[in-house]
Amino acid sequence: MAYWLMKSEPDVFSFEDLVRKTEKGEAEEWHGVRNYAARNNMKAMAIGDEAFFYHSNIGKEIVGIMKIVALAHPDSTGELNAKGEVVWECVDVQSVKPFPRAVTLAEIKATPELSELELVKLSRLSVSKVSEAEWKLLCKMGGL
């Protein structure tokens, strides 16, 4: 299993929104990503991989865990290139569990063991990799 961190602005789509969809048996298409590195990270995901849900802009904190439930597929909000090919892809996700306590970006940056976390090193990347050691530490920091 691989681990990831995926960002969303909570005033656009929050972790609570994802929980509500999951409770109805629905998945959310993680659409709208327009960065090649982030897209490539989604293309590398497998069903069952887990990702942190990170509230960006407002809060700047990890608030929960979600899982990948569908492999990369054409983004329904994307356009085709001049050759008629799909450029942007996305995965589908469902919520797993909220963090008992949100882990803020300030806390993450203040933790030396997380200095290599892509969230810190590549701060503008909206879908990033998380190592197993980073995953375990962040889960512990979040009360899991």
CORNOR-V424030 format. One record per run of one state. SS is the DSSP state (h for helix, s for strand, l for the rest). FROM is the first residue (numbers start at 0). LEN is the number of residues. If there is no record, write none. Layout:
[[SS	FROM	LEN] [SS	FROM	LEN]]
This chain:
[[l	0	2] [s	2	7] [l	9	5] [h	14	9] [l	23	4] [s	27	2] [l	29	6] [h	35	8] [l	43	6] [s	49	7] [l	56	4] [s	60	14] [l	74	5] [s	79	1] [l	80	5] [s	85	1] [l	86	2] [s	88	16] [h	104	5] [l	109	2] [h	111	3] [l	114	3] [h	117	4] [l	121	5] [s	126	4] [l	130	1] [h	131	10] [l	141	3]]
